[in-house]
C-alpha cells in the first residue's frame, strides 16, 4: 500500500486528532468497533511504523557515510 509522507500524517492528526484510518475516540464510544477490524487497522499502523523506521535507518546510515567522507576530506586538508 502507499505509505503516506510523515508530514501528511502529522497534518491529518493536527486536523482530526487521530491517526488516518483509525476511528476517533468519539466514534468508538458512539458506535463501537469490531475487534477484527480494529486489529487489522492497528496491524497496518505497525507495518507503517516499521517502514518509517527502516527509511529513517537508511537515511541515518547515508548521513553517517557522508559525515565520514567529509571528516576524511577535512583530515586531508589539514595534513
C-alpha positions in Angstrom: 0.0 0.0 0.0 1.0 3.6 -0.4 2.9 4.8 2.7 1.8 8.4 3.4 4.5 11.0 4.0 5.0 11.8 7.7 4.2 15.4 7.2 0.8 14.3 5.7 0.2 12.1 8.7 1.1 15.0 11.0 -1.2 17.4 9.3 -4.1 14.8 9.4 -3.5 14.3 13.2 -3.5 18.0 13.8 -6.8 18.5 11.9 -8.6 15.3 13.1 -7.0 14.5 16.4 -6.4 10.8 15.4 -4.5 8.6 13.0 -5.7 8.3 9.5 -7.7 5.1 9.1 -8.3 4.7 12.8 -11.6 5.9 14.2 -11.8 8.8 16.5 -12.4 8.1 20.2 -15.9 9.7 20.0 -16.8 7.4 17.1 -15.6 4.4 19.0 -17.6 5.4 22.1 -20.7 6.1 20.0 -20.7 3.2 17.5 -18.2 0.7 19.0 -15.7 -1.2 16.8 -15.3 -4.7 15.5 -12.3 -6.3 17.2 -11.2 -7.9 13.9 -11.5 -4.6 12.1 -9.6 -2.6 14.6 -6.9 -5.3 14.9 -6.4 -5.2 11.2 -6.1 -1.4 11.2 -3.6 -1.5 14.1 -1.5 -4.1 12.3 -1.4 -1.8 9.3 -0.2 1.1 11.5 2.5 -1.2 13.0 3.6 -2.0 9.4 3.7 1.7 8.5 5.8 2.5 11.6 8.2 -0.3 10.7 8.6 1.1 7.2 9.2 4.6 8.6 11.9 3.2 10.9 13.5 1.4 8.0 13.5 4.6 6.0 15.0 6.6 8.9 17.7 4.0 9.4 18.7 4.1 5.8 18.8 7.9 5.9 20.8 7.8 9.1 23.3 5.4 7.5 23.7 7.6 4.5 24.3 10.6 6.7 26.9 8.7 8.7 28.7 7.8 5.5 28.5 11.4 4.3 29.9 12.6 7.6 32.7 10.1 7.5 33.6 11.2 4.0 33.6 14.9 5.0 35.7 14.2 8.0 38.2 12.3 5.8 38.3 15.2 3.4 38.8 17.6 6.2 41.6 15.5 7.6 43.3 15.5 4.2 43.1 19.3 4.0 44.6 19.7 7.5 47.6 17.4 6.5 
